[in-house]
C-alpha cells in the first residue's frame, strides 16, 4: 500500500502514472489513499482525488473499485460535506452514460460502414469464414464487442449508486433521480430483465427502511418531502412497467 504525506501527493503521483500509461497503478495509488484511515478528515483535495479515481474506474470499467471508493468516500464526507458525495456520484453516472452512448454510436457507425453493395470485396477471407461458422451478423458482433460491455457497466453503475444512497436522508433526491435514470435506461433499450431486477432492488430498499426505523440518517417516509420523492419514483416505475408491458412486476 502506497503512503503519502499529503493527499495531493497521491493525486500528483496518479497523474504521473497515467502519463506513462500505468492506469492500473494510478488507480491503486488513489484507492490506497481513499481507504486509508490516515486521511479521513475531508478536504477539497479529496473531491479532486475522487473525480480522478472515478474517471479511471470508468475508463477501465472497474465497477468494484468504483463501489469500494464511493463507500469509503461516503464515510469521509457524510457528516462534513455530503454535497461533495453527490457531485462525485453524478460525475460517475454521467461518465458511464456517455461511454455507453459512445459505444452504441460506434457500433452503429461500424454497421453503416459495412453496408456496401459487395460484402465480399470489402471483407477479409477470415472475416467471411467467421461469419459463416458462427452465423453472427456484423451488427451482432459489434454489439457484443462494443456495446454490451459498456451497457453492463452502466447497469452496474446504477445498481452501485442506488445501494450507496439507499439509507441517506440527505440525498433522497439523488436516489430518486438515479432510479428514474435507470428506469429510462430499461425503457430505451427494452431491458425487461434489468427492469424486473430494478423493481426488486427498490422494493427491498423500501422494506429495509421500514424495518430499521431507528437507523441514523435513514430517510423518514412520513416527512412530506421524502414521501413525495417515493411517490414520484413509484409513478415513474408504473409508467415504465406499462410501456414495457410488465405490470405484474410492480
HELIX and SHEET records of a PDB file:
HELIX    1   1 UNK A    7  UNK A   19  1                                  13    
HELIX    2   2 UNK A   23  UNK A   35  1                                  13    
HELIX    3   3 UNK A   37  UNK A   39  5                                   3    
HELIX    4   4 UNK A   44  UNK A   59  1                                  16    
HELIX    5   5 UNK A   63  UNK A   77  1                                  15    
HELIX    6   6 UNK A   82  UNK A  113  1                                  32    
HELIX    7   7 UNK A  119  UNK A  122  1                                   4    
HELIX    8   8 UNK A  125  UNK A  134  1                                  10    
HELIX    9   9 UNK A  138  UNK A  142  1                                   5    
HELIX   10  10 UNK A  143  UNK A  147  3                                   5    
HELIX   11  11 UNK A  148  UNK A  165  1                                  18    
HELIX   12  12 UNK A  169  UNK A  171  5                                   3    
HELIX   13  13 UNK A  172  UNK A  188  1                                  17    
HELIX   14  14 UNK A  192  UNK A  211  1                                  20    
HELIX   15  15 UNK A  224  UNK A  243  1                                  20    
HELIX   16  16 UNK A  247  UNK A  249  5                                   3    
END                                                                             
